[in-house]
């Protein structure tokens, strides 16, 4: 019986590759047409119908897999949109920086806290917007976390355009995704500014 099915497949493939049919443009209906022709012959009808059933089951399996993948994709896109909204709309500034304090990622509040646009901060060392003492403090903070301290915090000050230096609180930890650092900037608690 397996030899008959193999022979049936070979004959079907030969017909699909024949001079009248370009395999690169053959549609599913043309392939099914060949299969139905084989099914109409009494000598190959049973095997052709078994093969047709196998193909139909496989097609339904693929359709079910496609439905599941589409559903999973929609769920993932919804979760990504939610996480992006949480990140961008958080009431604190989130930054991803490297050991040299270069900003690789930041949220909207991070830029707002520093009085700059996101594009102005990306690729720029964060210590460049801090006063000198705070720049050194940020490097010390990152070094402590880099040496194994799980989280560390410190007070920083940055100059607001045309105004007095503004105090902010910084909290840092290692980025679990790599060699960078996660930094949260927020206004200091009331009475500590």
C-alpha positions in Angstrom: 0.0 0.0 0.0 2.8 2.6 0.8 4.2 1.8 -2.7 0.9 2.6 -4.2 0.7 6.0 -2.4 4.2 6.8 -3.4 3.4 5.9 -7.0 0.3 8.1 -6.8 2.3 11.0 -5.5 4.9 10.6 -8.2 2.2 10.5 -10.9 0.5 13.5 -9.4 3.8 15.4 -9.2 4.6 14.4 -12.8 1.3 15.8 -14.0 1.9 19.0 -12.1 5.3 19.3 -13.7 3.9 18.5 -17.2 4.2 20.8 -20.2 0.7 22.1 -19.7 1.2 23.2 -16.1 3.7 25.6 -14.7 4.4 24.5 -11.2 5.4 28.0 -10.1 2.0 29.3 -11.1 -0.1 26.2 -10.3 -2.9 27.1 -8.0 -4.4 24.9 -5.3 -7.4 24.3 -7.5 -5.3 23.0 -10.4 -3.5 20.6 -8.0 -6.8 19.4 -6.7 -8.0 19.0 -10.3 -5.1 16.6 -10.9 -6.0 14.8 -7.7 -9.7 14.5 -8.7 -8.6 13.1 -12.1 -6.7 10.4 -10.3 -9.7 9.8 -8.1 -11.9 9.2 -11.1 -9.8 6.3 -12.3 -11.0 3.0 -10.7 -7.4 1.8 -10.2 -6.2 4.8 -8.3 -9.5 6.1 -6.8 -9.1 4.7 -3.3 -5.5 5.9 -2.9 -6.4 9.3 -4.4 -9.3 9.8 -2.0 -7.1 8.8 0.9 -4.5 11.4 -0.2 -7.3 14.0 -0.7 -8.5 13.4 2.8 -4.9 13.7 4.1 -4.5 17.0 2.3 -7.8 18.3 3.6 -6.9 17.4 7.2 -3.5 19.1 6.7 -5.2 22.2 5.3 -7.6 22.4 8.2 -4.6 22.0 10.6 -2.8 24.8 8.9 -5.9 27.0 9.1 -6.3 26.3 12.8 -2.6 27.1 13.4 -3.0 30.3 11.5 -6.0 31.3 13.7 -4.0 30.5 16.8 -1.0 32.5 15.5 -3.2 35.5 14.6 -4.8 35.3 18.1 -1.4 35.1 19.8 -0.1 38.0 17.7 -3.1 40.2 18.6 -2.6 39.4 22.3 1.1 40.2 22.1 0.5 43.4 20.2 -2.1 44.4 22.9 0.4 43.6 25.7 3.2 45.5 23.9 0.9 48.5 23.5 0.0 48.4 27.2 3.6 48.1 28.3 4.6 51.0 26.0 1.8 53.1 27.4 2.9 52.3 31.0 6.5 53.1 30.2 5.9 56.4 28.3 3.1 57.7 30.6 4.8 56.8 33.9 5.0 59.6 36.5 8.7 59.1 36.8 11.6 59.4 34.3 12.9 56.0 33.0 16.3 55.8 31.3 18.5 53.1 30.0 22.1 54.3 30.1 25.5 52.7 29.7 28.5 52.9 32.0 29.5 56.2 30.4 25.9 57.5 31.2 25.0 57.7 27.5 21.2 57.6 27.1 20.0 54.7 25.0 16.3 54.8 25.9 14.0 57.2 27.9 10.4 57.8 28.4 8.4 61.0 28.0 8.6 62.0 31.6 12.4 61.6 31.6 12.7 64.2 28.9 10.1 66.4 30.6 12.0 66.2 34.0 15.1 67.5 32.3 13.3 70.1 30.2 14.5 68.6 26.9 13.1 66.6 24.0 13.6 62.8 23.9 15.6 63.2 20.6 17.9 65.7 22.3 18.8 63.2 25.0 19.2 60.0 23.0 22.9 59.2 22.4 24.0 62.0 24.7 25.7 61.4 28.1 23.3 62.1 30.9 26.0 63.7 33.0 26.2 66.5 30.4 23.0 68.0 31.7 24.0 67.7 35.3 26.2 70.0 37.4 29.7 68.7 37.8 29.2 67.3 41.3 26.0 65.5 40.2 27.8 64.1 37.2 30.4 62.5 39.4 27.6 61.3 41.7 25.9 59.6 38.8 29.1 57.9 37.8 29.6 56.7 41.4 26.0 55.5 41.5 26.5 53.5 38.3 29.9 52.1 39.5 28.2 50.8 42.7 25.5 49.0 40.8 28.1 47.7 38.3 30.1 46.2 41.1 27.2 44.1 42.3 25.0 46.3 44.4 21.4 45.4 43.4 20.1 49.0 43.5 21.5 52.3 44.6 20.2 55.8 44.8 21.5 59.4 45.1 20.4 63.0 44.8 21.3 64.8 41.7 20.9 68.4 40.4 20.7 69.6 36.9 20.5 73.1 35.5 17.1 74.2 34.0 17.5 76.6 31.1 17.5 80.0 32.6 16.8 78.9 36.1 18.2 77.5 39.4 19.5 74.0 39.5 16.7 71.5 40.1 17.1 68.6 42.5 16.1 65.1 41.4 16.3 61.7 43.0 18.0 58.9 41.1 17.6 55.1 41.6 19.7 52.7 39.5 19.9 49.0 38.9 21.4 46.6 36.3 19.5 46.1 33.1 18.7 42.4 33.1 18.8 42.4 29.3 22.5 43.4 29.0 25.4 45.5 30.1 23.4 48.7 30.6 21.8 50.3 33.6 18.2 51.2 34.4 17.8 54.6 35.9 14.7 56.2 37.5 14.6 59.9 38.0 11.9 61.6 40.1 11.3 64.7 42.1 12.6 64.3 45.6 10.1 63.6 48.4 8.5 66.8 49.7 10.6 68.6 52.3 13.9 67.1 51.0 14.4 69.3 47.9 
